[in-house]
């Protein structure tokens, strides 16, 4: 029963994506935006703050101390 559901779901999406024309362009835009958000912005605007301020191996203590400082 579960396998039939998976097969029916697979066929639904496979047939739907195969017959798309405008949808392919829209999905390409979505993936391009996700790439920009998660890769490009992270590289240029979000530096690795922990790596710059803590020696290797002390990361968990640094994060715990910052979290506890924020609570007080």
C-alpha positions in Angstrom: 0.0 0.0 0.0 2.8 2.4 0.9 4.7 1.5 -2.2 1.6 2.2 -4.4 1.3 5.6 -2.8 5.0 6.4 -3.5 4.6 5.2 -7.1 1.5 7.3 -7.6 3.1 10.3 -6.1 6.2 9.8 -8.3 4.1 9.5 -11.4 2.1 12.6 -10.6 5.2 14.8 -10.2 7.1 13.1 -13.0 4.2 13.7 -15.5 3.7 17.3 -14.2 7.3 18.3 -14.5 7.7 16.6 -17.9 4.9 18.6 -19.4 5.9 22.0 -18.0 7.1 24.8 -20.3 6.8 28.0 -18.3 7.3 26.1 -15.0 10.8 25.2 -16.0 11.8 28.8 -16.4 10.2 29.6 -13.0 12.0 26.8 -11.3 15.3 28.0 -12.8 14.6 31.4 -11.4 13.8 29.9 -8.0 17.0 27.9 -7.9 19.1 30.9 -9.1 17.6 33.0 -6.2 18.4 30.2 -3.7 21.9 30.0 -5.0 22.4 33.7 -4.6 20.8 33.8 -1.1 22.7 30.8 0.4 26.0 30.9 -1.4 26.9 34.3 -2.6 25.5 36.3 0.3 27.0 34.0 2.8 30.4 34.2 1.2 30.5 38.0 1.0 28.3 39.3 3.8 28.4 36.7 6.6 32.0 36.0 7.8 32.7 33.1 10.0 32.6 35.0 13.3 33.4 32.0 15.5 36.5 31.0 13.5 37.9 34.5 13.7 37.4 34.8 17.5 38.1 31.4 19.0 40.8 28.8 18.8 39.9 25.4 17.2 38.3 23.1 19.7 36.9 25.9 21.9 33.9 26.7 19.7 31.2 25.1 21.9 32.4 26.9 25.0 32.4 30.2 23.1 28.8 29.7 21.8 27.6 28.6 25.2 29.1 31.7 26.9 27.6 34.0 24.2 24.2 32.4 24.7 24.4 32.7 28.5 25.5 36.4 28.2 22.5 37.1 26.1 20.2 35.6 28.7 21.5 37.8 31.5 
